[in-house]
Amino acid sequence: MNSSTTIAVLGAGPAGVAVALGLRRLGFEVVVVGEWRRFAAVEGVSARVLDGLRQAGLHHALACADLASPRRVLWNGSESALNQEFLLDRPRFDAALREDLRAAGVPLLEARVREVHSDEGGHRLLLEGSGGEQVLQAQFLVEARGRQAPLGSRRLRGPETLSLLNQWQQEPGRGGSAVESLEDGWAWMARLADGRCYWQITLDAASSSLPARDALPDWCAQRRAQSARVAELFGAQALEPASLHARSSTAILALETGGANWLRVGDAAMAVDPLSGNGIFQSLSSALQAPAVINTLLTCPERAELALNFHQRRVEQLFQRFARTGRDFYALEQRWAAQPFWAARRAWPDTEPLHAPAGFAGLRVARAPVLRDNLIEEAEVVVSADQPLGIWHLQGIELAPRVRCLQQGEPFERMAADLAEPQRAMLRGWLQSQGYRPAP
């Protein structure tokens, strides 16, 4: 069977569905092609992941989050329970994403992508599903198949990392989660109220001495037996071998995230270290900007370079921020700093600080791509050491002309005379955070 569409989105995870819904709202004809995950999992996410789901309009998926539960953290020999996270049951979450597609009227083809043939005229996809083979023609292609997406040769990889996910069932009870550092890596564990239990150990792929694959369940059970956190959160079942899924969790950045008729989003554009607990958040971050980028590529092709630069730079900036956050957290573990796992990660991706010091004298006005009315255009922004992509507006206040006035010596009160007092206070607070101090 042959069919055609304006835009084909490959992948029915949060990034793919968010892009599809955004494109649908802009009036594009879009079809999502996806298949179910091959393993069950649970993810611990932060409140800002839930905010991202809400912003993307993924209301059925948002409803899947359990109530916040405390996460016990044992790191560098110290224990805390200050953090909390929301547990997402991925099979239930993935089904809810499909419900969000149905509610928006976006067709979903449950199929595997066998082949993709692309040229300047579009894309020809060979699909394989329960109904047999199908050919889908598309003018534009969105790659959202996560870490499984073909990456090409231009990419940046972090230290090679392997995660072993174990799952088993025990009696229903109180849910919760914990994370602990180990000499050769770290482990995250969670128990759902219905008794499903998950334990994942993350290791250095290059230096780990693991047994043969068929011996891994026993090896993981032995590792769990050494953990006081496991004994507290689970029960005797945790000491038995369990079903196991091995997967790469290496941080990866695609150095080319788009072209005239294609775009990468989510983990297909960049995949972060699972330690951050924000994989879904970063997927949504690139997906939420993608509809405007695609809209620009299709309706204003003369701005293609600008739109692709907007997408690439924001993906790279977010990747670097997450990578440096992970680096700093790894560096907190001092007991095994010389061990291969920790030595590699406490120094990657660089030595640049996560946040650069503020300095008003260092602010500069530059022209950069911005998002306006669902299109990418160029405008004047304020660039700082901590915001190299520039800031255009502060809740509706255009910053560049006001910063320029201050840099030319105009007093704050005169520069902000046209603003209401709440806006003046907000602008003053932002300027002070950037190191601005009015002349006496």
N, C-alpha and C positions, 0 to 999 in steps of 0.2 A: 504494500500500500504506500502511496506517495502523498505527502501533504506539504504545505508551506506556511511560513509565518514571517512576520517582520523581525521578531527577536526570539531566539531560542536561549533559554537559561539552562545550563547543564548543572544539576545539583539541586536537591530539594531540602537542604539544610537551612539554617537561619539566614545565611547570607543570600543564597539563591532566592528564597521566598521573599525576603525583604526587598531585593531588587525588583522581582517580578511585580510585587504589589505597588512599588513606587512607579514603575513603568506603566502599569495599568491605570494608575491615577492620572498619568499624563496623556492617556488616550492611545497608547501603543498596543498593537496586537502582539501578545507574548504567550509563549508556551514554555512550561517547565518540564524538563526531562530528568527523572530521578529514579533511584532504586533504594530499597530499604538498607539500613546499616546491617552489616553481617555479624554484629555482636551486640549484646546488651551492655549498657553502661549507665553510670550515674555521674553527674557533674556537680561540683560545688561552685556556685557563682555568687558574685557580689550584688549589692543593691543597684549599682549602675548598669549591670547587665539587664536587670528588670526594667530600668528606665529606658535602655536601648530598645528592648522588645516593645515597650509601650510606644515609643516614638516611631517605630517602624510599622505600627498598626497590627502587630502580631498578638492579638488579644487572646486567642485560644491557647497559643503557646505560653503566654504570660501566666495564664490561669493554672498552668502545670506546676509552678514553683511551690514547694512546701513552705510552711512558715519558717522564718529564720531560726536556725539552731546554733548553739555555741560550737565553735571549732577549737579543740584543744591543740595547742602548738608546743612541741618540744624541740627546741632549736638551740644549739650551742650549750646544751646542758641545762637550759632554763625552760621552765614551763609556764604557759600563760593560757588563759581562756578568754582573752579580751575580744578576739575576732568572732564574727558570726558569718554564716553563709547560708544560702538557700540551695537546697538539693533539688536537682532536676533529673527525673527519671527519663533517660533519653528515648526509649521506645515510646513512652507516652508523649513526650515532647515532640518527637518527630511526627507522630500521628496528628497532634494538634497543629503543627505547621501545615500539614496537608488540609486540615479543616480551614485554616486561614486562607489558603489558596481557593478552596471551594467557595467560601463566603465572599471572596472578591471576584469570583467568576473567572479565575485564571485556570486554563486547562492544564492538567498534569498527565504526562505520559510515563507510566511505570515501566521503565525499560532501561537496559544497559546500552551505553554508547559504544558501539563496536569500532566505528571508524569515523573520522572527521576529515573532509576534504575541503580546503579553503583556498579562495583566491580573491582578487579584488571585487569580483562580482557577487560574492556571498559564500555560503557554507552549505555543504551537502553532508548530512549526518546519516549514517547507517545505524539503526537501532535494533535491538533484539529484546522482545518482551514475551509475555505469555501468549500473545496472539501471533507470534512469529516475527519475521523481519519487517522493518518499515523504513522508508527513506523520508527524511524531513529536510526541506530546503528552508534556509533562513538568510535574511539580509544581514542580520547582526547576531553575534554570538557572545554570550556572557559565560565565562568559565567560573563555576562555583562548586566544583567537585572536591573542594578541600585539599588535604594533603595528597590525595590519590590523583589529582589532576596532573597531566604531563607538564613538567616544568620547563623544558627546554634547557639550553646550556647556560644562559645568563642568570645566575642566581648567587646569592650569598648564603652560606650555611654556617650555623653556629657549631659548637662541639657536638659530635655525633652522639645522640642520646637514644636510649631504648627504654620503653615502659612495658612492664608485664602486669596485665590486669587480671585479677582473680575474682570469681564470683561464686557465692554459695548461698544456700537458704537455711535459715534457722527460725525459731519461733518468733512471732510478732512481738514487738516491744518498742521501747522508746528509741527514736532515731538520734543520730548524731554523727559527728565526723572528727577526725584528728589528722595531724600531719607531724612527722618526726624526721629529723635528720639522722643519717646512718653513716658509717665510715666510708662506704662506697656509693652513697647516693641518698635518696630520701623516699619516704613512703607516705601515701595518702590513703585514708580508709574512711568508709562511710557505711552506716547501717540505716536502712529505711524502716519505717514503722511496720511495714508488712513482713519484715524478717529477711528481706534481701540484703545481702552483705557484699561489699566490694573492698578490695585491697589492691593498691597499685604501687609497685616499686619502680623507681626511675633510676637508671644506671648509666654509666659511661659505656657506650657501645664498643669503643676501641680497647678499653683496659679491663673490662669485666671478664672474669673467668667463669662462664656459665656451663652447666652440664649440657648433655644432648637434649634436644627438644622434648623427647618423651619423658625425661627425668625432671623437667622444669616444675611441674606441679608439686612434686615431693620437695624440691629445693625451696620453693616459695613457702610451703607449709613449715619447713624447718626455720626459715627466716621469721615467719610470724610467731613461732614459738619462743623466739628470743625477745619479743617486744612486750613490755608492760602495757603499752597503749592498746595493743590488740587484745590482751586478756581483759582489760577493763571495758572495752567497747563491745566485744563479741561474746564468745563462749567457747565451749570445747570444740564445736564444729570448725572453728578457725584453725585448729591444729591439724586438720585433715587436708589432703590434697583436694584442689578445687578446679573447676573449669578455668582455662587460661587463654588469654588472647594477647599476643605480642605485637607491638606496634612501634614505629618510629615516632619520637617526640622531639626531634631535632628542630631548632628554630631555623626557618627558611624564609628568605626574602627574594621575590622575583624582581630582577632588575629591569624587566620590561613588562609592565602591567597592562598595556593596551596598544591598540592600533586603530586605523581608520574604521574598521568594522568588527572589532572585538575588544573585550575588556575582562580582566581578572578581578575577582572580589573575594573577600573572606580569606580562608586558609589557602586558597589557590594563589592569592597575591602575597600573603605573608602568614606564616604560622609561628606562633610564639611558644616559648617554654611553658609547659603546663604548670610550673610553679606559680605563675602569676594569677591563675584562676580566672583569667579574663579573656580566654580564647573566644567565647561567643561575643564579648564586647568588641574586641578588635574586628571580628568578622562583620558585625553590624556597622562599625564605624566606616569601613570602606563601602559597604553595601548602601548605606544611607546617602552617600554622596554620588553613587554611581548613576542613578536615573538622570540627574542633571548633566553629568558628563556625557552619557549616551544621547540624551536629548540634543546636546550641543553638537555632537559628532554627526547626528543624522539630519538635523535641521539647519545647522550653521557650520557646514564643513570647512569654511574659511577659518574657523576658530579651532580646528582640530588640534593643532600643536599646543595651544593654550589649555584646552580641556585635558589633554593627555598629561601635560606637565602638572596641572592641578591634581590629578588623581595620583600620579606617580610620587610626587613630593610628599603628599599627605600619607600615603602608605608607608613610605620610607621613614618619615618623621615619627609616626606611631610605632613602627617596628623598633627604631632606635630607643624610643622612650621606654618601651616594655623591656627591651634587652638590658638597658642600664638599670632598670628597677630590679630585674632578676639578678644581675651582677652584684648589686649592693646587698641584696638579701643573702645571696650565697656567701658574700664576704663576712657576714655576721657569724658564720660557723667557723670558729677558730681552732677547734680541737683537731681537725683533720685537714688543715689548710694545705699540707704538702701532698695529700693523696691525689691521684690523677683526676678523679671526678671534680673535686673542689678546686684544685689548682687551675684547671682549664676554665672553669666557669666564673671564678672570682676576677678574672682578667679579661673577660670578653663581654662586649665587643670592642671596648676601648677603655681609656682612662679618663674620658671627659666626664665632668660632673653631671648628675641627673638634672639638676637645676643650676643654671648659671646665675651669678650674683646680679642683682638689679643695678642699673645705672642710667639715670635719665640722660646723661650726656651721650650714652651709647645708642639711644633711640635714633632711628633714621626713617625717613619716609621714602618708600619705593613703590613702583608699580608691580602688581602681582595678580595672578588669576584669583577671582572670588566667585562665589555663587550668588546670583541674583535672579529671582523669578524663574527658577528651574532651568537656568542656563549658566554657563561659565563665561564670564567677561573679565576685562582687566580694569583694575581700579587702584587708587593710591591706598596703601596700608602702612601701618607702623610696625617696623621690624625691630625686635629686641634680641638679645643673646638667648633668652629663654623661649622666644617665639620667632624662630627664623623664617617661618612662612608668612608672618605678618598678621596683624589684627586690623580688621576693617571697621567694624562697629562694636560699640559697647552698649548693648541693649538699645540699639537705634541711634546712638550718638556716633557720628562719623569721626574717627579719631585723628586721621592724618592732618586735616587743616588746623585742628586745635593744637596738636603738638607742634606744628610748624610755627604757629603764632607764639607759643610759649618760648620756643627756641630762638625766636627773633626778639625776645625781650618783653612781649606784651604781658601785663599782669593777669593772673588767673581770673580775677573778678571781672575784668573787662572781656576777656576771651569767652567766659561762660555766662555773660550777662543775659543771653537769650534763653537760657535754660531755667526750668523750674527748680526750686530748691532741692527736691529729692534727686533730680538728675545731676545738679551741681555737686551734691555730696557724693554721689556714686562716682562721678568723674574725678573728683578730688581724691577719693580713696584709691582709685586705680592708679592715678598719677603718683601718689605717695608710695604705692607698692612698687613702682618703677624707679624710685629714688628721687622723685621730684620734690624739691624744697623751694618754696617761693622766696624771692629776694626780700631781705628785711626792709 
